Amino acid sequence: MSRSRVRERERIRAAIHTTDPAALVAYVNTLRPVVTSLRMLVEDATAEPSKRIHARSFLRRELLRGIRELEARINAAAPAP
């Protein structure tokens, strides 16, 4: 695994201080692009086949990747008991 991937994983899993309002705003701003991307992919996946932009295999792969990233970021903010 490359160093950039390791750094990216560490950045995603970095602890979030939800008691600090500024840190919480920054955290929400990092989630926004992930949710926007997921929404775009879901809208494409649920479109009629003739109106889809991406292939189903690409959509499936990217949706799963986005969900994993979202879960990792949520777990960083509120670790499971």
Backbone as CSV, one residue per row, in Angstrom:
resi,resn,N_x,N_y,N_z,CA_x,CA_y,CA_z,C_x,C_y,C_z
1,MET,0.844,-1.173,0.000,0.000,0.000,0.000,0.892,1.239,0.000
2,SER,0.530,2.209,-0.788,1.346,3.415,-0.891,1.178,4.310,0.326
3,ARG,2.127,5.187,0.518,2.076,6.104,1.664,0.880,7.031,1.593
4,SER,0.538,7.451,0.381,-0.591,8.367,0.250,-1.888,7.694,0.681
5,ARG,-2.039,6.411,0.380,-3.243,5.695,0.821,-3.267,5.553,2.334
6,VAL,-2.122,5.301,2.914,-2.045,5.189,4.369,-2.395,6.517,5.019
7,ARG,-1.841,7.601,4.499,-2.158,8.931,5.030,-3.635,9.259,4.878
8,GLU,-4.220,8.879,3.754,-5.635,9.135,3.529,-6.483,8.348,4.524
9,ARG,-6.136,7.090,4.759,-6.872,6.283,5.740,-6.743,6.867,7.136
10,GLU,-5.550,7.299,7.487,-5.347,7.905,8.810,-6.140,9.203,8.935
11,ARG,-6.189,9.979,7.872,-6.936,11.231,7.893,-8.425,10.962,8.078
12,ILE,-8.945,9.967,7.385,-10.362,9.637,7.478,-10.707,9.137,8.874
13,ARG,-9.812,8.360,9.466,-10.091,7.758,10.772,-9.614,8.600,11.950
14,ALA,-9.170,9.807,11.687,-8.704,10.684,12.766,-9.863,10.988,13.715
15,ALA,-9.558,11.024,14.997,-10.588,11.285,16.001,-11.187,12.673,15.823
16,ILE,-12.474,12.768,16.054,-13.211,14.026,15.931,-13.690,14.426,17.318
17,HIS,-13.484,15.671,17.678,-13.957,16.175,18.966,-15.317,16.826,18.741
18,THR,-16.380,16.065,19.030,-17.731,16.553,18.759,-18.216,17.563,19.794
19,THR,-17.455,17.761,20.867,-17.859,18.756,21.862,-17.431,20.161,21.457
20,ASP,-16.481,20.268,20.543,-16.000,21.559,20.067,-16.816,21.972,18.835
21,PRO,-17.589,23.049,18.910,-18.437,23.449,17.770,-17.659,23.681,16.476
22,ALA,-16.481,24.275,16.563,-15.699,24.527,15.349,-15.228,23.215,14.723
23,ALA,-14.812,22.273,15.560,-14.375,20.969,15.053,-15.546,20.218,14.438
24,LEU,-16.717,20.354,15.029,-17.909,19.691,14.501,-18.298,20.262,13.147
25,VAL,-18.206,21.569,12.998,-18.499,22.201,11.701,-17.497,21.733,10.645
26,ALA,-16.239,21.665,11.018,-15.218,21.187,10.080,-15.479,19.734,9.691
27,TYR,-15.894,18.929,10.659,-16.199,17.515,10.400,-17.367,17.383,9.425
28,VAL,-18.418,18.153,9.660,-19.582,18.101,8.777,-19.191,18.542,7.369
29,ASN,-18.324,19.524,7.268,-17.879,19.983,5.948,-17.064,18.924,5.214
30,THR,-16.388,18.035,5.943,-15.671,16.941,5.273,-16.625,15.843,4.827
31,LEU,-17.786,15.744,5.479,-18.776,14.727,5.091,-19.591,15.140,3.871
32,ARG,-19.771,16.436,3.705,-20.605,16.941,2.615,-20.229,16.392,1.232
33,PRO,-18.964,16.424,0.821,-18.626,15.907,-0.511,-18.883,14.406,-0.652
34,VAL,-18.707,13.664,0.432,-18.958,12.220,0.391,-20.448,11.972,0.154
35,VAL,-21.291,12.676,0.890,-22.739,12.508,0.742,-23.191,12.979,-0.638
36,THR,-22.639,14.067,-1.120,-22.990,14.575,-2.448,-22.632,13.554,-3.531
37,SER,-21.456,12.975,-3.403,-21.021,11.958,-4.356,-21.937,10.737,-4.309
38,LEU,-22.265,10.279,-3.107,-23.158,9.131,-2.967,-24.524,9.425,-3.579
39,ARG,-25.023,10.617,-3.339,-26.329,10.987,-3.884,-26.312,10.958,-5.410
40,MET,-25.263,11.495,-6.015,-25.147,11.500,-7.470,-25.116,10.059,-8.011
41,LEU,-24.344,9.204,-7.345,-24.236,7.816,-7.786,-25.558,7.074,-7.645
42,VAL,-26.263,7.308,-6.551,-27.561,6.656,-6.338,-28.568,7.127,-7.372
43,GLU,-28.581,8.414,-7.658,-29.510,8.925,-8.668,-29.218,8.313,-10.031
44,ASP,-27.948,8.144,-10.353,-27.582,7.517,-11.618,-27.978,6.044,-11.611
45,ALA,-27.748,5.359,-10.497,-28.054,3.930,-10.411,-29.546,3.650,-10.508
46,THR,-30.366,4.581,-10.029,-31.809,4.358,-10.044,-32.496,4.952,-11.275
47,ALA,-31.732,5.550,-12.144,-32.303,6.092,-13.382,-32.651,4.948,-14.338
48,GLU,-33.469,5.254,-15.287,-33.783,4.258,-16.314,-32.487,3.853,-17.010
49,PRO,-32.379,2.592,-17.418,-31.140,2.131,-18.047,-30.674,2.995,-19.215
50,SER,-31.582,3.515,-19.994,-31.188,4.335,-21.149,-30.664,5.707,-20.733
51,LYS,-30.944,6.120,-19.498,-30.524,7.439,-19.030,-29.331,7.380,-18.082
52,ARG,-28.811,6.184,-17.810,-27.666,6.055,-16.915,-26.408,6.583,-17.591
53,ILE,-25.555,7.194,-16.780,-24.291,7.715,-17.282,-23.191,6.677,-17.112
54,HIS,-23.180,5.995,-15.954,-22.127,5.038,-15.625,-22.640,3.601,-15.691
55,ALA,-21.706,2.680,-15.843,-22.040,1.259,-15.852,-22.431,0.807,-14.447
56,ARG,-23.259,-0.221,-14.365,-23.718,-0.713,-13.066,-22.568,-1.186,-12.193
57,SER,-21.567,-1.824,-12.782,-20.433,-2.304,-11.981,-19.666,-1.135,-11.364
58,PHE,-19.488,-0.060,-12.115,-18.832,1.138,-11.579,-19.661,1.736,-10.448
59,LEU,-20.961,1.849,-10.670,-21.839,2.426,-9.661,-21.808,1.605,-8.376
60,ARG,-21.888,0.297,-8.511,-21.865,-0.584,-7.350,-20.561,-0.421,-6.575
61,ARG,-19.448,-0.426,-7.274,-18.132,-0.297,-6.641,-17.988,1.052,-5.932
62,GLU,-18.369,2.113,-6.604,-18.220,3.450,-6.022,-19.196,3.701,-4.870
63,LEU,-20.395,3.145,-4.954,-21.340,3.277,-3.850,-20.801,2.572,-2.606
64,LEU,-20.284,1.372,-2.785,-19.717,0.648,-1.639,-18.510,1.380,-1.064
65,ARG,-17.681,1.921,-1.911,-16.518,2.689,-1.450,-16.964,3.918,-0.661
66,GLY,-17.962,4.621,-1.162,-18.472,5.802,-0.480,-19.112,5.466,0.858
67,ILE,-19.849,4.365,0.905,-20.472,3.951,2.166,-19.407,3.568,3.189
68,ARG,-18.368,2.864,2.750,-17.274,2.510,3.671,-16.584,3.764,4.219
69,GLU,-16.368,4.742,3.364,-15.739,5.986,3.819,-16.634,6.720,4.803
70,LEU,-17.922,6.766,4.504,-18.869,7.417,5.404,-18.905,6.710,6.755
71,GLU,-18.930,5.387,6.747,-18.916,4.622,7.999,-17.644,4.881,8.790
72,ALA,-16.509,4.917,8.104,-15.228,5.169,8.797,-15.219,6.533,9.438
73,ARG,-15.744,7.519,8.752,-15.779,8.881,9.311,-16.746,8.990,10.482
74,ILE,-17.882,8.315,10.379,-18.843,8.325,11.491,-18.249,7.593,12.695
75,ASN,-17.592,6.481,12.454,-16.969,5.736,13.549,-15.851,6.542,14.224
76,ALA,-15.185,7.379,13.465,-14.141,8.216,14.043,-14.743,9.249,14.983
77,ALA,-15.944,9.711,14.662,-16.600,10.717,15.500,-17.269,10.084,16.708
78,ALA,-17.833,8.909,16.527,-18.538,8.230,17.614,-18.217,6.747,17.563
79,PRO,-17.098,6.334,18.163,-16.723,4.913,18.114,-17.825,4.022,18.686
80,ALA,-17.982,2.856,18.087,-18.993,1.896,18.558,-18.610,1.410,19.953
81,PRO,-19.618,1.218,20.813,-19.320,0.759,22.179,-18.790,-0.646,22.235
